[in-house]
Amino acid sequence: MNDTKKTRIAIAGIGGIGGYIGGKLAYHYLNTENVEIIFIARREIAAAINKNGLWLDSNDTSYQCIPTLTSDNPSEIGIIDILIVCTKTFSVEEIFIKYAVNLSSDVTIITTQNTVNGKEKLTPYLPELATLMEGSIYIASNIVKPGKIQHVSGPAKLFFGTEGESNSKGHKIAKILNDAGINATYTTNINSVVWKKFMFVSPAAIVTAIFEITFSEILETTKSEYLFINLTSELMQLAAAKKIAFDDNTVLNNMNLLLNFKRHGKSSFQLDLEKNKQTEVDSLIKYVIEEAKLFQIPTPHFESGLTQLIEKHHTLSNSF
C-alpha cells in the first residue's frame, strides 16, 4: 500500500455485505484525494449503480453512495491495492481467476466468507508476495433490489487479519475502514475469530434448512435444539483437533445468540435453498465432514443432516 498515491480499494460482490462495506467507503471517500473506491458488479446491479449510485439504508439514515467506478471489466478496473471479497464462497475462486491481472504482488486481499478453509483454497490463486487477510463480519444486511441495500438497525462488526505475526498494512486498512464509519478490527488471532462465527453459522444453517424455521425458532422444539447443540459440539471437537482456541462455553453462547434474532430471521443457506439457487453446502457442511475424517472424528449429526437436506432438496446432490 503506497502512501504517496491514491489507495485503490475494490469490493467484489455488491450484495448485503459488500453493499454495506462498499457503500460506506464510497460515501465517505467520494472526491477525496487519497482513496478510490471501485465496485466490481455486473448486469442489473451495475446498471442500477451506474445510473443512480448505490443506496444504503443504515440505522434510519439513507446514503447515496457513488464509487469512482462500477464495472466487471478487468481492463477498466486496473491495478487494485486492496480487494475486499464479499461474494458467496463458491464464487471466490472465479473472482481471483477473472481479475488476476488487477492484482499485483503488493495487493492485500480481505475475505468475508463464512468459511474456515479460505486460506488453503485461495493461496494458489494469489500473486507471489500478496497479503491475504481472512475476515468475519457480523451484520444483518440484504439487497432490497439492485442498487439498494438495507442494513437492519443494529451492530455491524468486521474482524479481519492474520495469524500470529502482525502486519502494518492491517492497522492502516482498519483506519481507512473506521474513518468511513465501519466498525473494523484488525487482529493477529484470525483463526479463532473465523472459527467462532463458523461454529454458529454452520449449525444454524443446517437446522434452519432442515426444519424450515427461523433462527429464533431453533430453541422452540426439542428436535431442532438437540440437533443445533450436537452440530456445534462436533465442530468443537474438530476445532480442538486442529488446535484452534475456542470458548468452552461455545454451545451456551451460541444458544444465547439465537435469542438475539427476530422471528423473521433466516439463514442465507436456507434462503438459497428455497429459491433453488446455488448454495454454500461445500464450505458449510461437506468441508466439516471431510476434514473430520482426516482427524478420525465422528460427525454423525453433520452426516445425517446432509442426508436429510439432500432428500428435501435434490439439487444438492449435484454438488457431490
DRENKE-987074 format. One line per 8 residues: their letters; for each residue x, y, z of N, C-alpha, C, O. Coordinates in steps of 0.02 Angstrom, whole numbers, plus 50000, padded with zeros to 5 digits. Layout:
// residues N
A = X Y Z X Y Z X Y Z X Y Z  ...
***
This chain:
// residues 320
MNDTKKTR = 50042 49941 50000 50000 50000 50000 50045 50062 50000 50081 50074 50048  50042 50100 49948 50086 50157 49939 50053 50220 49965 50000 50240 49941  50084 50252 50015 50054 50311 50046 50060 50374 50002 50029 50425 50016  50100 50370 49948 50112 50429 49907 50063 50434 49849 50065 50484 49812  50019 50386 49841 49970 50388 49787 49902 50368 49815 49896 50350 49873  49852 50371 49773 49786 50350 49795 49785 50275 49809 49813 50235 49772  49752 50257 49863 49741 50188 49879 49677 50166 49844 49623 50193 49856  49683 50117 49800 49626 50095 49760 49596 50031 49792 49628 49979 49794
IAIAGIGG = 49535 50038 49816 49501 49984 49852 49444 49959 49809 49400 49997 49790  49444 49894 49795 49389 49864 49756 49349 49817 49801 49377 49780 49841  49284 49820 49793 49239 49775 49829 49206 49730 49779 49171 49753 49734  49217 49665 49785 49187 49616 49739 49125 49586 49771 49129 49555 49824  49068 49595 49738 49005 49568 49765 48967 49622 49802 48978 49631 49862  48923 49658 49768 48886 49712 49799 48818 49687 49822 48766 49709 49798  48820 49640 49869 48759 49614 49900 48750 49644 49969 48768 49702 49979  48722 49606 50015 48709 49633 50082 48772 49656 50117 48773 49709 50147
IGGYIGGK = 48825 49615 50114 48887 49631 50148 48928 49681 50107 48949 49733 50132  48940 49664 50043 48979 49708 50000 48947 49776 49990 48982 49826 49984  48880 49777 49989 48845 49840 49981 48853 49884 50042 48858 49945 50036  48855 49853 50101 48865 49892 50162 48936 49919 50165 48946 49979 50174  48986 49875 50158 49055 49896 50162 49072 49945 50105 49100 49999 50117  49055 49925 50044 49069 49968 49987 49032 50034 49990 49059 50087 49973  48969 50031 50012 48929 50092 50017 48958 50142 50066 48964 50201 50051  48977 50119 50125 49007 50162 50175 49071 50193 50149 49084 50253 50159
LAYHYLNT = 49113 50152 50116 49176 50177 50090 49165 50228 50035 49196 50281 50034  49120 50212 49988 49107 50257 49932 49078 50324 49956 49097 50377 49931  49034 50321 50004 49003 50382 50029 49055 50427 50063 49056 50488 50051  49097 50397 50104 49146 50437 50142 49202 50464 50098 49225 50520 50107  49225 50423 50051 49285 50442 50013 49269 50472 49944 49313 50477 49902  49206 50492 49933 49188 50525 49871 49229 50589 49862 49229 50633 49906  49262 50594 49805 49301 50654 49788 49358 50670 49836 49379 50727 49841  49383 50619 49870 49442 50629 49912 49505 50618 49871 49503 50588 49817
ENVEIIFI = 49561 50641 49896 49624 50637 49858 49662 50573 49870 49706 50555 49830  49648 50537 49924 49691 50481 49943 49661 50412 49933 49697 50363 49937  49595 50407 49921 49563 50342 49915 49515 50341 49856 49476 50387 49847  49518 50287 49817 49468 50275 49764 49432 50210 49780 49462 50161 49803  49367 50210 49768 49326 50150 49781 49298 50124 49716 49267 50160 49677  49310 50059 49704 49285 50026 49643 49237 49971 49663 49254 49929 49706  49178 49969 49633 49131 49914 49642 49139 49865 49585 49135 49884 49526  49152 49803 49600 49152 49751 49549 49082 49720 49549 49064 49681 49593
ARREIAAA = 49044 49738 49499 48974 49715 49493 48957 49708 49420 48991 49735 49377  48902 49672 49406 48882 49661 49337 48807 49662 49330 48769 49667 49379  48786 49658 49267 48715 49654 49249 48674 49710 49281 48694 49768 49282  48615 49691 49309 48567 49741 49333 48594 49780 49393 48575 49838 49404  48636 49749 49433 48664 49785 49491 48710 49840 49468 48706 49897 49492  48755 49824 49420 48800 49875 49393 48761 49931 49358 48777 49990 49366  48710 49911 49320 48669 49961 49284 48635 50009 49332 48634 50069 49320  48607 49982 49387 48573 50024 49436 48621 50072 49470 48604 50131 49481
INKNGLWL = 48679 50047 49488 48728 50090 49523 48755 50144 49476 48762 50201 49496  48769 50125 49414 48794 50175 49366 48742 50229 49351 48760 50285 49333  48679 50212 49359 48626 50261 49345 48612 50307 49404 48609 50368 49396  48605 50277 49464 48583 50316 49522 48629 50311 49583 48612 50337 49636  48686 50277 49576 48727 50263 49634 48698 50206 49674 48646 50179 49657  48733 50186 49727 48708 50134 49772 48673 50168 49831 48702 50211 49863  48611 50147 49844 48575 50175 49901 48582 50126 49960 48563 50068 49955  48608 50152 50015 48617 50111 50076 48575 50140 50132 48585 50197 50153
DSNDTSYQ = 48527 50101 50156 48488 50119 50215 48520 50087 50276 48523 50025 50280  48544 50127 50323 48578 50100 50382 48561 50142 50443 48573 50203 50444  48534 50109 50494 48518 50143 50557 48478 50207 50546 48496 50261 50570  48423 50200 50509 48375 50255 50498 48402 50312 50455 48373 50366 50454  48457 50300 50421 48486 50350 50376 48495 50320 50307 48516 50263 50300  48479 50359 50256 48487 50335 50187 48545 50373 50154 48547 50434 50154  48592 50334 50126 48651 50363 50095 48651 50348 50020 48638 50291 50000  48666 50398 49980 48679 50386 49909 48755 50380 49901 48792 50428 49912
CIPTLTSD = 48777 50321 49881 48847 50305 49881 48871 50299 49808 48848 50256 49771  48918 50341 49790 48941 50344 49721 49015 50325 49717 49057 50365 49737  49030 50265 49693 49101 50244 49688 49136 50279 49630 49104 50310 49588  49201 50275 49629 49240 50302 49573 49223 50265 49509 49220 50295 49455  49212 50199 49515 49198 50157 49457 49157 50097 49477 49169 50068 49530  49109 50078 49435 49073 50015 49443 49081 49976 49378 49060 50000 49325  49111 49917 49382 49125 49880 49321 49141 49808 49337 49158 49792 49394  49136 49764 49287 49161 49696 49294 49214 49682 49240 49231 49624 49226
NPSEIGII = 49239 49736 49210 49288 49730 49156 49359 49741 49184 49375 49796 49204  49400 49689 49185 49467 49696 49214 49508 49752 49183 49546 49785 49218  49501 49763 49118 49540 49815 49085 49520 49885 49107 49561 49931 49106  49456 49894 49127 49433 49958 49153 49455 49969 49225 49469 50025 49246  49458 49914 49263 49470 49919 49335 49542 49938 49351 49554 49979 49395  49590 49908 49317 49660 49925 49329 49687 49892 49393 49655 49849 49422  49746 49914 49413 49780 49884 49470 49746 49905 49535 49729 49963 49546  49735 49855 49579 49700 49865 49642 49750 49858 49700 49793 49814 49699
DILIVCTK = 49743 49902 49749 49786 49897 49809 49755 49852 49862 49790 49814 49895  49689 49857 49870 49653 49817 49919 49591 49788 49886 49552 49825 49855  49581 49723 49891 49522 49690 49864 49484 49658 49922 49509 49614 49956  49422 49681 49932 49379 49653 49985 49328 49609 49950 49286 49633 49912  49331 49544 49964 49290 49495 49928 49228 49479 49970 49233 49450 50024  49170 49498 49943 49107 49490 49980 49057 49445 49943 48998 49446 49957  49082 49405 49896 49039 49358 49860 49026 49296 49903 49056 49288 49956  48980 49253 49880 48971 49189 49912 49035 49147 49903 49074 49160 49858
TFSVEEIF = 49044 49098 49945 49105 49058 49945 49118 49026 49877 49175 49023 49855  49066 49001 49844 49075 48964 49782 49096 49009 49724 49114 48984 49670  49094 49075 49733 49113 49121 49679 49183 49151 49688 49207 49186 49644  49215 49137 49745 49278 49170 49760 49333 49151 49711 49369 49195 49687  49340 49087 49696 49394 49066 49651 49385 49098 49582 49434 49118 49551  49324 49104 49559 49310 49136 49495 49332 49209 49495 49358 49234 49445  49323 49243 49551 49345 49313 49557 49420 49318 49548 49444 49361 49511  49457 49274 49581 49530 49278 49577 49557 49260 49508 49609 49286 49487
IKYAVNLS = 49523 49216 49474 49544 49198 49407 49530 49255 49358 49573 49274 49318  49469 49283 49362 49450 49335 49314 49489 49399 49324 49507 49432 49275  49504 49416 49387 49536 49480 49400 49609 49473 49420 49637 49516 49454  49640 49419 49399 49711 49408 49414 49755 49465 49388 49803 49484 49421  49737 49493 49330 49778 49547 49300 49775 49611 49341 49816 49655 49333  49726 49616 49386 49718 49676 49427 49754 49672 49493 49756 49720 49532  49784 49613 49507 49815 49602 49571 49891 49600 49565 49918 49555 49532  49925 49647 49595 49998 49648 49595 50025 49610 49656 49986 49587 49698
SDVTIITT = 50090 49605 49660 50121 49570 49718 50111 49610 49782 50122 49583 49837  50091 49673 49777 50082 49715 49836 50010 49718 49859 49994 49754 49907  49965 49681 49826 49894 49685 49842 49879 49653 49910 49913 49607 49932  49828 49680 49943 49803 49650 50005 49732 49626 49993 49689 49664 49970  49719 49563 50008 49653 49532 49999 49620 49525 50068 49651 49500 50115  49557 49546 50073 49518 49534 50133 49456 49494 50114 49419 49514 50070  49446 49437 50147 49388 49395 50133 49336 49404 50188 49352 49424 50244  49273 49389 50171 49218 49396 50220 49173 49335 50221 49118 49338 50250
QNTVNGKE = 49194 49280 50191 49151 49222 50183 49142 49183 50248 49185 49186 50292  49087 49146 50252 49075 49103 50310 49110 49036 50300 49078 48985 50287  49176 49037 50305 49215 48977 50295 49277 48978 50339 49298 49032 50360  49305 48919 50352 49366 48916 50393 49425 48887 50353 49479 48877 50381  49414 48874 50290 49469 48848 50249 49484 48893 50190 49508 48871 50138  49469 48958 50198 49480 49005 50144 49552 49012 50123 49567 49015 50064  49597 49014 50172 49668 49024 50157 49696 48968 50114 49730 48981 50065  49682 48906 50132 49710 48850 50095 49680 48845 50025 49713 48821 49979
KLTPYLPE = 49618 48868 50016 49587 48866 49950 49610 48922 49905 49615 48914 49844  49624 48981 49934 49638 49040 49894 49712 49052 49880 49729 49083 49830  49755 49028 49923 49827 49041 49915 49853 49024 49846 49893 49062 49819  49832 48968 49815 49858 48952 49748 49841 49004 49694 49873 49007 49642  49790 49045 49707 49768 49094 49657 49800 49162 49667 49792 49206 49625  49836 49172 49722 49862 49238 49738 49930 49251 49706 49969 49204 49697  49944 49313 49688 50010 49330 49663 50062 49319 49717 50046 49324 49777  50123 49304 49698 50176 49295 49746 50186 49359 49786 50187 49414 49757
LATLMEGS = 50193 49353 49851 50203 49409 49899 50139 49447 49914 50141 49494 49954  50083 49428 49885 50019 49460 49902 50002 49445 49975 50023 49393 50002  49964 49489 50007 49944 49480 50077 49871 49459 50081 49827 49494 50055  49858 49403 50114 49790 49379 50123 49770 49389 50196 49804 49365 50241  49715 49425 50207 49688 49434 50274 49617 49407 50274 49572 49435 50243  49607 49352 50310 49540 49324 50315 49497 49368 50360 49522 49403 50404  49432 49367 50348 49388 49410 50386 49323 49376 50407 49305 49323 50382  49289 49409 50452 49224 49384 50477 49183 49445 50496 49207 49488 50533
IYIASNIV = 49122 49449 50471 49080 49507 50485 49014 49485 50517 48983 49436 50497  48994 49523 50566 48929 49513 50600 48883 49570 50579 48894 49628 50597  48833 49553 50540 48789 49605 50513 48724 49573 50488 48724 49516 50465  48671 49611 50492 48608 49591 50461 48595 49642 50405 48573 49698 50418  48609 49622 50343 48604 49668 50287 48585 49628 50225 48607 49571 50216  48543 49658 50182 48521 49620 50124 48505 49667 50066 48499 49728 50074  48497 49638 50007 48479 49675 49947 48403 49684 49946 48366 49635 49948  48381 49746 49942 48309 49760 49934 48291 49753 49860 48240 49724 49842
KPGKIQHV = 48334 49780 49818 48329 49774 49745 48397 49795 49717 48437 49823 49754  48411 49782 49654 48475 49803 49626 48489 49877 49638 48450 49920 49619  48546 49891 49670 48564 49960 49684 48539 49986 49751 48550 50045 49767  48504 49944 49790 48481 49966 49856 48494 49912 49908 48474 49854 49900  48528 49932 49963 48546 49887 50017 48514 49911 50081 48514 49971 50096  48488 49865 50120 48460 49882 50185 48499 49849 50240 48501 49787 50244  48530 49889 50282 48563 49864 50342 48514 49872 50399 48497 49928 50419  48491 49816 50426 48444 49817 50482 48478 49849 50542 48536 49834 50557
SGPAKLFF = 48442 49893 50576 48471 49929 50633 48502 49880 50682 48472 49830 50701  48563 49896 50701 48599 49852 50746 48673 49854 50730 48694 49890 50685  48713 49817 50767 48785 49819 50758 48807 49789 50692 48776 49743 50665  48861 49815 50666 48895 49786 50608 48969 49787 50624 49000 49840 50624  48997 49728 50637 49066 49725 50658 49106 49680 50611 49088 49622 50599  49161 49708 50585 49205 49671 50541 49271 49657 50578 49303 49702 50604  49290 49593 50578 49355 49573 50604 49395 49544 50545 49369 49504 50507  49457 49565 50538 49499 49538 50485 49571 49537 50509 49590 49573 50555
GTEGESNS = 49611 49494 50477 49680 49495 50498 49720 49434 50480 49704 49398 50432  49771 49423 50519 49821 49372 50507 49826 49328 50570 49794 49341 50620  49866 49277 50566 49875 49232 50622 49947 49238 50647 49995 49224 50610  49955 49259 50710 50022 49263 50739 50055 49331 50728 50043 49377 50766  50096 49337 50675 50135 49397 50664 50092 49455 50641 50048 49446 50598  50105 49514 50669 50067 49574 50650 50090 49600 50582 50148 49592 50563  50044 49632 50546 50060 49660 50481 50039 49734 50482 49982 49751 50498  50086 49778 50466 50073 49850 50470 50017 49871 50424 49982 49920 50438
KGHKIAKI = 50007 49835 50368 49952 49851 50323 49885 49846 50358 49839 49885 50344  49879 49798 50403 49815 49786 50437 49792 49847 50475 49733 49864 50473  49837 49880 50511 49818 49938 50551 49799 49997 50505 49753 50034 50522  49834 50005 50449 49817 50059 50402 49748 50047 50371 49708 50094 50364  49734 49985 50353 49669 49969 50323 49613 49979 50374 49559 50004 50357  49625 49958 50436 49575 49967 50489 49557 50041 50497 49499 50058 50507  49607 50084 50492 49594 50157 50497 49552 50181 50439 49505 50220 50448  49568 50158 50378 49529 50178 50319 49456 50157 50328 49411 50196 50313
LNDAGINA = 49445 50097 50353 49377 50072 50362 49340 50109 50418 49283 50129 50410  49374 50119 50474 49342 50152 50531 49328 50225 50517 49278 50252 50540  49372 50258 50478 49359 50328 50460 49296 50334 50419 49263 50386 50419  49278 50280 50383 49217 50280 50342 49155 50258 50381 49101 50251 50353  49163 50247 50446 49106 50228 50488 49095 50154 50492 49042 50132 50515  49144 50114 50471 49138 50041 50475 49175 50018 50538 49234 50033 50547  49141 49982 50581 49171 49957 50642 49216 49898 50624 49193 49841 50619  49281 49912 50615 49327 49861 50591 49385 49852 50640 49412 49901 50666
TYTTNINS = 49403 49790 50652 49457 49774 50698 49508 49729 50664 49490 49676 50637  49571 49749 50665 49624 49707 50639 49649 49662 50696 49661 49687 50751  49656 49598 50684 49678 49551 50735 49733 49506 50709 49737 49491 50650  49774 49483 50755 49826 49433 50738 49805 49364 50764 49846 49319 50771  49741 49357 50778 49713 49294 50802 49653 49275 50760 49600 49257 50786  49661 49279 50694 49603 49272 50650 49574 49202 50648 49514 49194 50637  49615 49151 50659 49588 49082 50657 49532 49072 50707 49480 49044 50690  49543 49094 50769 49491 49087 50820 49429 49129 50803 49373 49109 50817
VVWKKFMF = 49441 49187 50773 49385 49231 50755 49340 49199 50703 49279 49197 50711  49369 49173 50649 49328 49143 50596 49296 49078 50619 49240 49062 50598  49330 49041 50662 49301 48979 50688 49243 48994 50736 49194 48956 50738  49249 49047 50774 49195 49065 50820 49130 49077 50782 49077 49052 50801  49134 49115 50727 49074 49128 50688 49051 49064 50653 48991 49050 50650  49099 49027 50626 49081 48966 50588 49044 48916 50633 48999 48882 50609  49063 48912 50696 49032 48865 50742 48960 48885 50759 48923 48845 50788  48941 48945 50740 48870 48965 50745 48836 48959 50677 48782 48930 50672
VSPAAIVT = 48867 48986 50626 48835 48991 50560 48821 48923 50530 48766 48912 50504  48868 48877 50533 48859 48811 50502 48802 48771 50534 48758 48749 50498  48802 48762 50601 48745 48727 50631 48678 48762 50620 48628 48729 50607  48678 48829 50624 48615 48866 50615 48589 48857 50544 48528 48851 50534  48634 48856 50495 48613 48847 50425 48580 48779 50416 48528 48774 50384  48611 48727 50443 48585 48660 50435 48517 48653 50468 48470 48627 50438  48511 48675 50530 48449 48666 50568 48392 48706 50538 48336 48680 50531  48404 48769 50521 48350 48809 50492 48326 48781 50425 48267 48784 50409
AIFEITFS = 48373 48752 50387 48354 48725 50321 48316 48659 50328 48268 48647 50291  48337 48617 50374 48303 48552 50383 48232 48562 50409 48185 48532 50383  48224 48603 50460 48159 48611 50492 48118 48669 50462 48060 48679 50480  48149 48706 50415 48116 48763 50383 48089 48812 50435 48030 48829 50436  48135 48834 50478 48118 48880 50532 48167 48938 50533 48217 48937 50497  48152 48988 50573 48197 49045 50581 48248 49031 50636 48243 48980 50671  48297 49075 50643 48348 49067 50695 48317 49060 50764 48333 49014 50802  48272 49106 50781 48244 49107 50849 48201 49045 50863 48193 49026 50921
EILETTKS = 48175 49014 50811 48132 48955 50820 48171 48891 50833 48142 48840 50850  48236 48893 50825 48277 48834 50837 48269 48808 50908 48268 48748 50921  48262 48855 50955 48257 48835 51026 48186 48818 51048 48175 48804 51107  48139 48819 51001 48069 48809 51021 48047 48736 51019 47995 48719 51047  48087 48693 50987 48070 48621 50988 48131 48581 51009 48188 48601 50996  48119 48525 51040 48174 48483 51065 48217 48457 51009 48279 48456 51015  48186 48436 50953 48224 48407 50898 48273 48457 50867 48331 48441 50855  48248 48517 50853 48291 48567 50822 48346 48591 50870 48403 48600 50849
EYLFINLT = 48329 48600 50932 48378 48621 50982 48432 48567 50991 48491 48582 50995  48410 48505 50995 48456 48449 51004 48505 48445 50946 48565 48435 50956  48480 48453 50884 48524 48449 50826 48573 48507 50826 48632 48497 50812  48550 48567 50843 48594 48625 50845 48651 48615 50895 48708 48630 50880  48635 48590 50953 48685 48578 51005 48736 48526 50983 48796 48535 50993  48713 48472 50953 48758 48418 50933 48802 48438 50873 48860 48417 50869  48775 48476 50828 48816 48501 50772 48871 48546 50798 48929 48542 50776  48854 48590 50845 48904 48634 50874 48957 48595 50911 49016 48611 50907
SELMQLAA = 48936 48543 50947 48983 48501 50984 49032 48465 50937 49091 48458 50953  49007 48442 50880 49052 48409 50833 49103 48458 50805 49161 48439 50794  49083 48520 50793 49130 48571 50770 49181 48587 50824 49239 48601 50808  49162 48587 50886 49209 48600 50941 49262 48545 50943 49320 48559 50956  49241 48483 50931 49289 48428 50930 49339 48436 50873 49399 48423 50882  49315 48458 50815 49359 48468 50758 49406 48526 50772 49466 48521 50757  49381 48580 50800 49424 48638 50815 49478 48619 50865 49536 48640 50858  49461 48579 50914 49510 48556 50964 49565 48514 50930 49624 48522 50945
AKKIAFDD = 49545 48470 50884 49593 48428 50849 49640 48469 50806 49698 48451 50796  49615 48525 50780 49655 48569 50737 49693 48622 50778 49726 48666 50751  49686 48616 50845 49720 48662 50891 49698 48735 50882 49739 48781 50886  49634 48743 50869 49604 48809 50865 49576 48828 50934 49537 48790 50962  49596 48885 50960 49571 48906 51025 49498 48927 51020 49479 48964 50974  49457 48905 51067 49387 48924 51068 49361 48923 51140 49392 48894 51184  49304 48955 51149 49274 48961 51215 49241 48894 51234 49203 48866 51193  49254 48870 51293 49223 48807 51316 49147 48814 51321 49111 48764 51322
NTVLNNMN = 49122 48876 51326 49050 48888 51331 49019 48904 51264 48968 48937 51260  49049 48879 51209 49026 48895 51142 48953 48874 51132 48914 48912 51102  48934 48816 51155 48865 48793 51145 48816 48841 51178 48768 48863 51147  48828 48858 51241 48784 48904 51277 48785 48973 51245 48732 49005 51238  48844 48997 51225 48849 49062 51192 48808 49064 51127 48774 49113 51113  48812 49009 51089 48776 49006 51026 48700 49005 51037 48662 49035 50999  48679 48969 51089 48608 48967 51104 48583 49036 51125 48528 49056 51107  48623 49072 51164 48605 49140 51183 48602 49186 51123 48561 49232 51120
LLLNFKRH = 48648 49175 51075 48649 49216 51015 48585 49208 50974 48562 49256 50943  48558 49148 50974 48495 49136 50938 48439 49180 50963 48394 49199 50925  48441 49197 51027 48388 49237 51057 48389 49309 51033 48340 49346 51041  48446 49330 51003 48452 49399 50980 48419 49411 50912 48411 49468 50891  48400 49357 50878 48371 49364 50812 48295 49373 50816 48262 49344 50859  48270 49415 50772 48198 49424 50767 48167 49363 50734 48202 49324 50702  48103 49356 50740 48070 49294 50719 48073 49283 50643 48066 49227 50620  48085 49336 50604 48085 49327 50532 48155 49308 50506 48162 49296 50446
GKSSFQLD = 48206 49306 50549 48274 49295 50526 48287 49224 50500 48278 49176 50537  48308 49218 50438 48326 49154 50408 48399 49155 50387 48428 49208 50375  48429 49096 50383 48498 49092 50360 48500 49100 50285 48453 49083 50250  48556 49127 50259 48563 49136 50187 48563 49068 50152 48540 49063 50095  48590 49017 50185 48590 48950 50157 48518 48925 50147 48502 48897 50094  48477 48936 50196 48406 48918 50193 48370 48956 50137 48332 48926 50099  48384 49020 50131 48352 49061 50080 48373 49039 50010 48333 49038 49963  48437 49022 50002 48461 48999 49937 48427 48933 49917 48410 48924 49858
LEKNKQTE = 48417 48889 49965 48382 48826 49950 48310 48839 49930 48285 48809 49882  48277 48884 49965 48207 48900 49950 48200 48929 49879 48148 48919 49847  48252 48964 49856 48249 48996 49790 48282 48953 49736 48290 48975 49679  48302 48891 49755 48335 48845 49708 48399 48876 49679 48415 48865 49620  48434 48915 49720 48496 48946 49699 48555 48903 49722 48548 48860 49765  48613 48917 49694 48673 48881 49716 48686 48898 49789 48676 48955 49810  48708 48848 49827 48718 48857 49899 48791 48848 49919 48833 48826 49879  48805 48864 49981 48872 48854 50009 48877 48788 50047 48909 48784 50099
VDSLIKYV = 48846 48737 50021 48845 48672 50054 48916 48644 50061 48930 48609 50110  48960 48657 50013 49028 48630 50017 49065 48658 50077 49096 48621 50115  49063 48724 50085 49101 48755 50138 49068 48747 50207 49103 48743 50257  49002 48746 50209 48967 48742 50273 48960 48672 50301 48958 48662 50362  48957 48621 50257 48943 48553 50279 48995 48503 50254 49026 48468 50294  49004 48500 50190 49048 48450 50161 49119 48456 50188 49151 48406 50204  49144 48517 50195 49211 48528 50221 49218 48497 50290 49268 48464 50305  49169 48507 50333 49172 48482 50401 49176 48406 50402 49218 48378 50438
IEEAKLFQ = 49135 48373 50363 49134 48300 50361 49201 48273 50337 49229 48227 50366  49227 48302 50284 49290 48278 50255 49349 48293 50300 49394 48251 50308  49351 48352 50329 49406 48370 50373 49405 48328 50437 49458 48308 50462  49346 48314 50463 49341 48273 50524 49367 48203 50512 49397 48173 50557  49356 48176 50453 49382 48109 50437 49458 48107 50441 49486 48057 50462  49491 48160 50421 49564 48163 50424 49589 48158 50496 49644 48132 50508  49549 48182 50543 49567 48180 50614 49532 48123 50651 49536 48118 50713  49498 48080 50613 49461 48023 50641 49411 48045 50694 49404 48013 50747
IPTPHFES = 49376 48099 50679 49324 48124 50724 49256 48108 50694 49242 48128 50637  49213 48074 50729 49147 48057 50702 49102 48119 50698 49103 48162 50743  49065 48125 50644 49018 48181 50636 48950 48154 50614 48926 48171 50560  48918 48113 50656 48855 48082 50636 48799 48133 50624 48757 48121 50581  48799 48188 50660 48745 48237 50651 48755 48278 50588 48707 48296 50555  48817 48294 50571 48830 48328 50507 48812 48282 50449 48782 48304 50400  48829 48218 50455 48816 48171 50400 48741 48159 50392 48716 48158 50336  48706 48149 50448 48633 48138 50443 48598 48202 50420 48549 48199 50384
GLTQLIEK = 48624 48259 50442 48596 48322 50420 48602 48331 50345 48555 48354 50312  48660 48314 50319 48671 48320 50247 48624 48272 50209 48595 48291 50158  48616 48213 50234 48570 48164 50203 48499 48191 50201 48465 48186 50150  48477 48219 50257 48409 48246 50259 48400 48304 50210 48348 48311 50178  48451 48346 50205 48447 48403 50160 48444 48381 50087 48408 48411 50047  48483 48330 50069 48482 48305 50000 48414 48274 49984 48390 48281 49928  48384 48241 50033 48318 48211 50023 48265 48266 50012 48219 48256 49973  48273 48322 50047 48225 48377 50040 48238 48420 49978 48192 48447 49948
HHTLSNSF = 48302 48425 49960 48322 48469 49905 48368 48430 49859 48429 48429 49868  48339 48398 49809 48378 48354 49766 48431 48390 49727 48479 48358 49704  48425 48456 49719 48476 48493 49683 48543 48491 49719 48596 48500 49688  48542 48479 49784 48604 48475 49822 48648 48416 49801 48709 48419 49806  48616 48363 49777 48655 48304 49757 48701 48319 49699 48750 48284 49688  48686 48373 49661 48729 48392 49606 48795 48420 49629 48842 48429 49590  48800 48436 49694 48861 48465 49721 48913 48413 49738 48970 48430 49756  48895 48349 49733 48940 48297 49755 48957 48249 49699 48995 48202 49709
***
